[in-house]
Amino acid sequence: MKNKILAFSAVSAAAFACGCVNVDREVAETPSVYWKAPKDAMPSEYYKPSQIKTDKIEKSEDATEKAQKGGEAASDGAQKAAPRNLTPSEKLLAGGELTLPELIDIALENNPTTRMYWFQAKQYAAAQGKAEASYYPQVSVGAQVYRDKTKTSAASLVPVGAYYETAYGPSAQISWLLFDFGKREAQVESAREALRAANFEYNQALQDVFLNVNVAFFRYYAALGSVKAAQLDVEDSKTSYESADRKLRDGVGNKQDMLNALASLRTAEFTLESKKSDVETARANLANAMGVNAADLRNISENVNIPTASEKRIDELVAQAMRSRQSLLAGYAKLRKTQSDVKTAKRDFLPQLNAQGSASYVWYTETPREDAYQYQFGLAASWSIFEGFARKYELIGAKAAERAQAQQLKAEEISIISDIWAYYHVYQSSLKQIASSEASVEAASEAYEATKIGFANGVNSITDLLNAQTRLASARQSNVNARSSLAIAVARLSHAVGAVSANGI
């Protein structure tokens, strides 16, 4: 017996030890050491972005076959003129030129963030349905079968001995919550407000994608403008170098001027290559905002209309934002949810009334006993009097969550007002910067032409020419930056207000 007890104890200890997690072995050794994942923690299969669809994840072989068919269709589309009725996504695959509205349409179809919030809203819709299920009765059915042994004694009326019988039959139970002083209503209201908050957040995700595509597009537009400005600078630098080199060969210049002009040309060429790299970086950022591969984003329209904002005052824009900014509306819905949670916690202190019922039927075999059945229906009241102050702390936590959400709502409102204030003045400043930069480009261009003539005639030095060239290049870049800044300011101001328009507020 003692050996059996020791063996049982050893097995129990081993099972307990296997069920325990060694914390030190499951994490990194120190906070500064990289955690090395075990083999079973790594994904069994890696997915390409094109494999993860809205409703499923494609297998590798299916994605490869589809990609091959898509490549054939794209090559056919490249050989033939693209039909006018192509959707933006089809134009993307066919290599057609894409405008900003079409880029936004593609982003709304492909960006995974909007899909994530969409499925999240569906989760909250299911949670509301689950909460509303408490209004319905809960019904369950079952079946039982058992073997019974009865051993009688001399004192019983039945002859002494052991008797066996088998019994089986169905059973059913029903329970229906009739009244709980509004706790059920508060839970449903909390779930409903959580769903509304999720839907507002989904709308905000769409607006965020809209903004991100706009910002990425105009940064791409600015990068293209910088390349054009850099190309003009290279041409001007080449002209200055050729002029200095010609004067050197004619014997009226010096080698230092020629070398300075050559250095300026090489610097301009370096800047041009850097600007070309910025274009590809901007293309990649735009593709990321759209949720597509950068390699597919080959043909983007350069025909851009700079959006404008209305002449509304800041207080009017703030008032509009308080009514239409989706993240703010989500904050109000979350506040109402926490208020319902407080109501639920208060109702936990009160009793509840239930209707209950059960029924069963049993057949017996191997005995002369008749079939038996039983049913009962009635009302049951329950009231939890003490549970270790759990409900008290639940109420305290619910009230704290409500107050925290109110402060979060306040912070959101202050942030929106600050954004509107900042972007409104950036917009106003950008309007003046465009006018100033255009005048600066015109003046710098005339000054450069005059200095170039003066250098050719020996009136101006190479330093004067290179300085005039630098000022012209700077003026061109300032004009590009001002236009991009204006477009981005309008996009950010529209986003802050809660408006959705490709042409501004």
C-alpha positions as CSV (number, residue, x, y, z in Angstrom):
1,M,0.0,0.0,0.0
2,K,2.8,2.3,0.9
3,N,4.5,1.7,-2.5
4,K,1.3,2.5,-4.3
5,I,1.0,5.8,-2.4
6,L,4.6,6.7,-3.3
7,A,4.0,5.9,-6.9
8,F,0.8,7.9,-7.1
9,S,2.6,10.8,-5.4
10,A,5.5,10.7,-7.9
11,V,3.1,10.6,-10.9
12,S,1.1,13.5,-9.5
13,A,4.2,15.6,-8.9
14,A,5.5,14.9,-12.4
15,A,2.1,15.9,-13.9
16,F,2.1,19.1,-11.8
17,A,5.7,19.9,-12.8
18,C,4.8,19.4,-16.5
19,G,1.9,21.7,-16.1
20,C,4.0,24.5,-14.7
21,V,5.7,27.1,-17.0
22,N,9.3,28.0,-16.4
23,V,9.1,31.8,-16.7
24,D,12.8,32.3,-17.0
25,R,13.1,29.9,-19.9
26,E,10.0,31.2,-21.8
27,V,11.3,34.8,-22.2
28,A,14.6,36.5,-23.0
29,E,17.3,36.2,-20.4
30,T,17.6,39.9,-19.8
31,P,15.7,42.9,-21.2
32,S,18.6,43.7,-23.5
33,V,18.9,40.3,-25.1
34,Y,17.1,39.2,-28.3
35,W,14.5,36.5,-27.7
36,K,15.2,33.5,-29.9
37,A,11.9,31.8,-30.9
38,P,11.7,28.0,-30.8
39,K,10.8,26.2,-34.0
40,D,7.2,25.5,-32.9
41,A,6.6,29.2,-32.4
42,M,7.4,30.0,-36.0
43,P,4.6,30.1,-38.6
44,S,4.0,26.8,-40.4
45,E,3.4,28.8,-43.6
46,Y,4.2,32.3,-44.7
47,Y,1.6,34.3,-46.7
48,K,2.2,36.9,-49.4
49,P,0.0,40.0,-49.2
50,S,-1.9,38.9,-52.3
51,Q,-2.9,35.7,-50.5
52,I,-4.8,37.3,-47.6
53,K,-8.2,38.2,-49.0
54,T,-11.2,39.7,-47.3
55,D,-12.9,36.4,-46.6
56,K,-10.1,33.8,-46.7
57,I,-6.4,33.1,-47.1
58,E,-5.5,31.5,-50.4
59,K,-3.2,28.6,-50.6
60,S,0.2,29.1,-52.2
61,E,-0.6,27.1,-55.3
62,D,-3.9,28.9,-55.8
63,A,-2.2,32.3,-55.5
64,T,0.5,31.3,-57.9
65,E,-2.0,30.1,-60.5
66,K,-4.1,33.3,-60.1
67,A,-1.0,35.5,-60.4
68,Q,0.0,33.7,-63.6
69,K,-3.5,34.3,-65.1
70,G,-3.4,37.9,-63.9
71,G,0.0,38.4,-65.5
72,E,-1.3,37.1,-68.8
73,A,-4.3,39.4,-68.6
74,A,-2.1,42.3,-67.7
75,S,0.2,41.6,-70.7
76,D,-2.9,41.4,-73.0
77,G,-4.1,44.7,-71.5
78,A,-0.7,46.3,-72.2
79,Q,-0.9,45.2,-75.9
80,K,-4.4,46.5,-76.3
81,A,-5.8,49.9,-75.4
82,A,-7.3,49.8,-72.0
83,P,-11.1,50.0,-72.1
84,R,-12.7,53.0,-70.5
85,N,-14.9,51.0,-68.2
86,L,-12.0,49.5,-66.3
87,T,-12.3,49.8,-62.5
88,P,-9.4,51.6,-60.8
89,S,-8.0,48.2,-59.5
90,E,-8.1,46.8,-63.0
91,K,-6.4,49.9,-64.4
92,L,-3.7,49.3,-61.7
93,L,-3.1,45.8,-63.0
94,A,-3.2,46.9,-66.6
95,G,-0.7,49.7,-66.1
96,G,-3.1,52.5,-66.9
97,E,-2.6,56.0,-65.7
98,L,-4.2,56.6,-62.3
99,T,-5.5,59.9,-60.9
100,L,-5.8,60.8,-57.2
101,P,-9.5,59.8,-56.9
102,E,-8.7,56.5,-58.5
103,L,-5.8,56.0,-56.1
104,I,-8.2,56.6,-53.2
105,D,-10.7,54.1,-54.6
106,I,-8.0,51.5,-54.8
107,A,-6.9,52.3,-51.3
108,L,-10.4,51.9,-49.9
109,E,-10.7,48.5,-51.6
110,N,-7.3,47.2,-50.6
111,N,-6.0,48.8,-47.4
112,P,-6.0,46.2,-44.7
113,T,-6.7,48.7,-41.9
114,T,-10.2,49.4,-43.1
115,R,-10.9,45.6,-43.4
116,M,-9.6,45.2,-39.8
117,Y,-12.0,47.8,-38.4
118,W,-14.8,46.4,-40.5
119,F,-14.4,42.9,-39.0
120,Q,-14.0,44.5,-35.6
121,A,-17.4,46.1,-36.0
122,K,-18.8,42.7,-36.9
123,Q,-17.4,41.4,-33.7
124,Y,-19.2,44.1,-31.7
125,A,-22.4,43.4,-33.7
126,A,-22.2,39.8,-32.6
127,A,-21.6,40.9,-29.0
128,Q,-24.8,43.0,-29.2
129,G,-26.7,40.0,-30.5
130,K,-25.3,37.9,-27.6
131,A,-26.4,40.5,-25.1
132,E,-29.9,40.6,-26.6
133,A,-30.1,36.8,-26.3
134,S,-30.8,37.3,-22.5
135,Y,-34.3,38.4,-23.4
136,Y,-35.1,34.9,-24.7
137,P,-35.5,31.7,-22.6
138,Q,-32.7,29.3,-22.4
139,V,-33.7,25.7,-23.4
140,S,-31.6,22.6,-23.2
141,V,-32.4,19.0,-23.8
142,G,-30.6,15.8,-22.9
143,A,-30.8,12.1,-22.6
144,Q,-29.6,9.7,-19.9
145,V,-29.0,6.0,-19.6
146,Y,-27.7,4.2,-16.5
147,R,-27.3,0.8,-14.9
148,D,-28.6,0.4,-11.4
149,K,-27.9,-2.2,-8.7
150,T,-30.0,-2.5,-5.6
151,K,-29.1,-4.8,-2.7
152,T,-31.9,-5.5,-0.3
153,S,-31.7,-6.4,3.4
154,A,-33.8,-8.7,5.6
155,A,-35.7,-5.7,6.8
156,S,-37.1,-4.8,3.4
157,L,-40.3,-6.1,2.0
158,V,-38.5,-7.3,-1.1
159,P,-36.7,-10.7,-1.0
160,V,-33.1,-10.5,0.0
161,G,-30.7,-10.3,-2.9
162,A,-29.2,-8.0,-5.6
163,Y,-31.3,-6.6,-8.3
164,Y,-30.2,-5.0,-11.6
165,E,-32.1,-2.7,-13.9
166,T,-31.3,-0.4,-16.8
167,A,-33.0,3.0,-17.2
168,Y,-33.0,5.5,-20.0
169,G,-35.0,8.4,-21.2
170,P,-35.0,12.1,-22.3
171,S,-35.0,15.3,-20.3
172,A,-35.5,19.0,-20.9
173,Q,-34.8,22.2,-18.9
174,I,-36.0,25.7,-19.5
175,S,-34.9,28.9,-17.7
176,W,-36.1,32.4,-18.4
177,L,-35.0,35.6,-16.8
178,L,-38.1,37.6,-16.2
179,F,-36.9,40.7,-14.2
180,D,-33.6,42.0,-12.9
181,F,-34.3,45.7,-12.2
182,G,-32.8,46.8,-15.6
183,K,-29.5,45.1,-15.5
184,R,-30.2,43.2,-18.8
185,E,-31.3,46.5,-20.5
186,A,-28.1,48.2,-19.3
187,Q,-26.0,45.3,-20.7
188,V,-27.7,45.5,-24.1
189,E,-27.4,49.3,-24.1
190,S,-23.6,48.9,-23.4
191,A,-23.2,46.4,-26.2
192,R,-25.2,48.7,-28.6
193,E,-23.0,51.7,-27.8
194,A,-19.8,49.6,-28.2
195,L,-21.1,48.7,-31.7
196,R,-21.8,52.3,-32.5
197,A,-18.3,53.2,-31.3
198,A,-16.8,50.5,-33.5
199,N,-18.8,51.7,-36.5
200,F,-17.6,55.3,-35.9
201,E,-14.0,54.0,-35.6
202,Y,-14.5,52.2,-38.9
203,N,-15.6,55.5,-40.5
204,Q,-12.6,57.2,-39.0
205,A,-10.3,54.5,-40.4
206,L,-11.7,55.2,-43.9
207,Q,-11.0,58.9,-43.3
208,D,-7.5,58.1,-42.1
209,V,-6.8,56.1,-45.3
210,F,-8.2,59.0,-47.3
211,L,-5.9,61.4,-45.6
212,N,-2.8,59.1,-45.8
213,V,-3.3,58.6,-49.5
214,N,-3.7,62.3,-50.1
215,V,-0.6,63.1,-48.1
216,A,1.5,60.4,-49.7
217,F,0.3,61.4,-53.2
218,F,1.2,65.1,-52.7
219,R,4.5,64.1,-51.3
220,Y,5.1,62.0,-54.4
221,Y,3.9,65.0,-56.5
222,A,6.4,67.2,-54.5
223,A,9.2,64.6,-55.2
224,L,8.5,64.7,-58.9
225,G,8.6,68.5,-58.8
226,S,11.9,68.4,-57.0
227,V,13.3,66.2,-59.7
228,K,12.1,68.6,-62.4
229,A,13.7,71.5,-60.4
230,A,16.9,69.5,-60.0
231,Q,17.0,68.8,-63.8
232,L,16.7,72.5,-64.5
233,D,19.5,73.1,-62.0
234,V,21.7,70.6,-63.8
235,E,21.0,72.3,-67.1
236,D,21.9,75.7,-65.6
237,S,25.0,74.3,-64.0
238,K,26.0,72.7,-67.3
239,T,25.5,76.0,-69.1
240,S,27.6,77.8,-66.4
241,Y,30.4,75.2,-66.7
242,E,30.4,75.4,-70.5
243,S,30.6,79.1,-70.3
244,A,33.5,79.0,-67.8
245,D,35.3,76.3,-69.9
246,R,34.9,78.3,-73.1
247,K,36.4,81.4,-71.5
248,L,39.3,79.3,-70.3
249,R,40.0,77.9,-73.7
250,D,39.7,81.4,-75.2
251,G,42.3,82.6,-72.8
252,V,40.1,85.2,-71.0
253,G,39.1,83.0,-68.0
254,N,41.0,81.1,-65.4
255,K,41.0,77.4,-64.3
256,Q,39.7,78.1,-60.8
257,D,36.4,79.4,-62.3
258,M,36.1,76.4,-64.6
259,L,36.7,74.0,-61.7
260,N,34.2,75.8,-59.4
261,A,31.6,75.6,-62.2
262,L,32.4,71.9,-62.7
263,A,32.1,71.3,-58.9
264,S,28.7,73.0,-59.0
265,L,27.6,70.8,-62.0
266,R,28.6,67.6,-60.1
267,T,26.8,68.8,-57.0
268,A,23.7,69.4,-59.1
269,E,24.0,65.9,-60.7
270,F,24.3,64.4,-57.2
271,T,21.2,66.3,-56.0
272,L,19.3,65.1,-59.1
273,E,20.0,61.4,-58.3
274,S,19.0,62.0,-54.7
275,K,15.7,63.5,-55.8
276,K,15.1,60.6,-58.1
277,S,15.6,58.3,-55.1
278,D,13.1,60.4,-53.2
279,V,10.5,59.7,-55.9
280,E,10.8,56.0,-55.5
281,T,10.6,56.4,-51.7
282,A,7.4,58.5,-52.1
283,R,6.0,55.9,-54.5
284,A,6.6,53.1,-51.9
285,N,4.9,55.2,-49.2
286,L,2.0,55.8,-51.5
287,A,1.7,52.1,-52.3
288,N,1.8,51.3,-48.5
289,A,-1.0,53.8,-47.8
290,M,-3.0,52.2,-50.6
291,G,-2.3,48.6,-49.4
292,V,-0.8,47.5,-52.7
293,N,2.7,46.5,-53.9
294,A,5.0,49.3,-54.9
295,A,5.9,47.4,-58.1
296,D,2.3,47.5,-59.3
297,L,2.1,51.3,-58.9
298,R,3.8,52.2,-62.1
299,N,1.8,54.9,-63.8
300,I,0.6,57.8,-61.7
301,S,-1.0,60.9,-63.3
302,E,1.0,64.1,-62.9
303,N,-2.1,66.2,-63.7
304,V,-2.8,67.6,-60.2
305,N,-5.4,70.1,-59.1
306,I,-4.3,71.7,-55.8
307,P,-7.3,71.6,-53.4
308,T,-8.5,74.6,-51.6
309,A,-10.3,75.3,-48.3
310,S,-13.3,77.4,-47.8
311,E,-13.2,80.8,-46.2
312,K,-14.9,79.5,-43.0
313,R,-13.6,80.9,-39.7
314,I,-11.8,78.7,-37.2
315,D,-14.7,78.6,-34.8
316,E,-17.0,77.5,-37.7
317,L,-14.6,74.7,-38.6
318,V,-14.4,73.6,-34.9
319,A,-18.2,73.5,-34.7
320,Q,-18.3,71.4,-37.8
321,A,-15.7,69.0,-36.4
322,M,-17.6,68.6,-33.1
323,R,-20.6,67.3,-35.2
324,S,-18.8,65.3,-37.9
325,R,-15.4,64.0,-36.6
326,Q,-15.9,60.3,-36.4
327,S,-13.3,59.6,-33.8
328,L,-15.0,62.2,-31.5
329,L,-18.4,60.5,-32.1
330,A,-16.8,57.2,-31.3
331,G,-15.6,58.8,-28.0
332,Y,-19.2,59.9,-27.1
333,A,-20.4,56.3,-27.9
334,K,-17.7,54.9,-25.6
335,L,-18.7,57.3,-22.9
336,R,-22.3,56.2,-23.1
337,K,-21.1,52.6,-23.0
338,T,-19.2,53.2,-19.7
339,Q,-22.3,54.9,-18.3
340,S,-24.3,51.8,-19.1
341,D,-21.6,49.6,-17.5
342,V,-22.0,51.7,-14.3
343,K,-25.7,51.1,-14.4
344,T,-25.1,47.4,-14.9
345,A,-22.8,47.3,-11.9
346,K,-25.4,49.0,-9.7
347,R,-28.1,46.5,-10.7
348,D,-25.8,43.7,-9.6
349,F,-26.8,44.6,-6.0
350,L,-30.5,43.8,-6.7
351,P,-32.3,40.5,-6.9
352,Q,-33.6,38.8,-10.0
353,L,-36.6,36.7,-10.9
354,N,-36.5,33.7,-13.1
355,A,-39.0,31.2,-14.5
356,Q,-37.7,27.7,-14.4
357,G,-39.0,24.3,-15.6
358,S,-37.8,20.8,-16.2
359,A,-39.3,17.5,-17.5
360,S,-37.9,14.0,-17.8
361,Y,-39.2,10.5,-18.8
362,V,-37.5,7.3,-17.8
363,W,-38.0,3.8,-19.1
364,Y,-36.9,0.8,-17.0
365,T,-35.9,-2.6,-18.3
366,E,-35.4,-6.0,-16.6
367,T,-37.8,-5.0,-13.8
368,P,-41.6,-4.9,-13.5
369,R,-41.4,-1.2,-12.6
370,E,-43.6,1.1,-14.7
371,D,-42.2,4.0,-16.7
372,A,-41.7,7.1,-14.7
373,Y,-42.0,10.8,-15.6
374,Q,-41.4,14.0,-13.8
375,Y,-42.0,17.7,-14.5
376,Q,-41.9,20.9,-12.6
377,F,-42.4,24.5,-13.4
378,G,-42.3,27.6,-11.2
379,L,-40.7,30.9,-10.3
380,A,-37.4,31.4,-8.5
381,A,-36.0,34.5,-6.9
382,S,-32.3,34.9,-6.2
383,W,-30.4,37.6,-4.4
384,S,-26.7,37.5,-3.8
385,I,-26.1,39.0,-0.4
386,F,-22.3,38.7,0.0
387,E,-19.6,37.7,-2.3
388,G,-16.4,39.2,-0.8
389,F,-17.1,42.8,-2.0
390,A,-16.6,41.8,-5.6
391,R,-19.6,43.8,-6.8
392,K,-18.4,46.8,-4.9
393,Y,-15.1,46.8,-6.7
394,E,-16.8,46.1,-10.0
395,L,-18.9,49.3,-9.5
396,I,-15.8,51.3,-8.5
397,G,-14.0,50.1,-11.6
398,A,-17.0,50.9,-13.8
399,K,-17.1,54.5,-12.4
400,A,-13.4,54.9,-12.9
401,A,-13.7,53.7,-16.5
402,E,-16.5,56.2,-17.1
403,R,-14.4,59.1,-15.7
404,A,-11.3,58.0,-17.7
405,Q,-13.4,57.9,-20.9
406,A,-14.7,61.4,-20.2
407,Q,-11.1,62.6,-19.9
408,Q,-10.2,60.8,-23.1
409,L,-13.1,62.6,-24.8
410,K,-11.8,65.9,-23.5
411,A,-8.3,65.1,-24.8
412,E,-9.7,64.2,-28.2
413,E,-11.6,67.5,-28.4
414,I,-8.6,69.5,-27.4
415,S,-6.5,67.6,-30.0
416,I,-9.0,68.3,-32.8
417,I,-9.2,72.0,-31.9
418,S,-5.4,72.2,-31.9
419,D,-5.1,70.4,-35.2
420,I,-7.7,72.7,-36.9
421,W,-5.9,75.8,-35.5
422,A,-2.5,74.6,-36.8
423,Y,-3.5,73.3,-40.2
424,Y,-5.7,76.4,-40.8
425,H,-2.7,78.7,-40.4
426,V,-0.5,76.4,-42.4
427,Y,-3.0,76.7,-45.2
428,Q,-3.2,80.5,-45.0
429,S,0.6,80.7,-44.9
430,S,1.0,78.3,-47.8
431,L,-1.2,80.5,-50.0
432,K,1.1,83.4,-49.4
433,Q,4.2,81.2,-49.8
434,I,3.0,80.1,-53.3
435,A,2.6,83.7,-54.4
436,S,6.0,84.7,-52.9
437,S,7.8,81.6,-54.3
438,E,6.4,82.2,-57.8
439,A,7.6,85.8,-57.7
440,S,10.9,84.6,-56.3
441,V,11.4,82.1,-59.2
442,E,10.6,84.8,-61.7
443,A,13.1,87.3,-60.2
444,A,15.8,84.7,-59.6
445,S,15.4,83.5,-63.2
446,E,15.9,87.0,-64.6
447,A,18.8,87.6,-62.3
448,Y,20.5,84.4,-63.4
449,E,20.0,85.2,-67.1
450,A,21.5,88.7,-66.5
451,T,24.4,87.4,-64.5
452,K,25.1,84.7,-67.1
453,I,25.3,87.4,-69.8
454,G,27.5,89.5,-67.4
455,F,29.8,86.6,-66.8
456,A,30.2,86.0,-70.5
457,N,31.1,89.7,-71.0
458,G,33.4,89.8,-68.1
459,V,31.3,92.0,-65.9
460,N,30.4,89.3,-63.3
461,S,32.6,86.7,-61.7
462,I,32.0,83.0,-61.6
463,T,31.0,83.4,-57.9
464,D,28.2,85.8,-58.9
465,L,27.0,83.3,-61.5
466,L,27.0,80.3,-59.2
467,N,25.3,82.3,-56.4
468,A,22.6,83.4,-58.9
469,Q,22.2,79.8,-60.0
470,T,21.9,78.6,-56.4
471,R,19.3,81.2,-55.6
472,L,17.3,80.1,-58.7
473,A,17.4,76.5,-57.7
474,S,16.4,77.4,-54.1
475,A,13.4,79.4,-55.4
476,R,12.3,76.6,-57.6
477,Q,12.4,74.1,-54.7
478,S,10.6,76.6,-52.4
479,N,7.8,76.8,-55.0
480,V,7.5,73.0,-55.1
481,N,7.5,72.8,-51.3
482,A,4.9,75.6,-51.0
483,R,2.5,73.8,-53.4
484,S,2.9,70.5,-51.7
485,S,2.5,72.1,-48.3
486,L,-0.7,73.8,-49.4
487,A,-2.2,70.5,-50.6
488,I,-1.2,68.6,-47.5
489,A,-2.5,71.4,-45.2
490,V,-5.9,71.3,-46.9
491,A,-6.0,67.5,-46.6
492,R,-5.1,67.6,-43.0
493,L,-7.5,70.4,-42.2
494,S,-10.3,68.4,-44.0
495,H,-9.4,65.4,-42.0
496,A,-9.4,67.3,-38.7
497,V,-12.8,68.7,-39.4
498,G,-14.1,65.3,-40.4
499,A,-14.9,66.1,-44.1
500,V,-14.2,63.7,-46.9
501,S,-13.5,65.4,-50.2
502,A,-10.6,65.2,-52.7
503,N,-11.1,68.9,-53.5
504,G,-10.8,70.2,-50.0
505,I,-13.4,71.4,-47.4
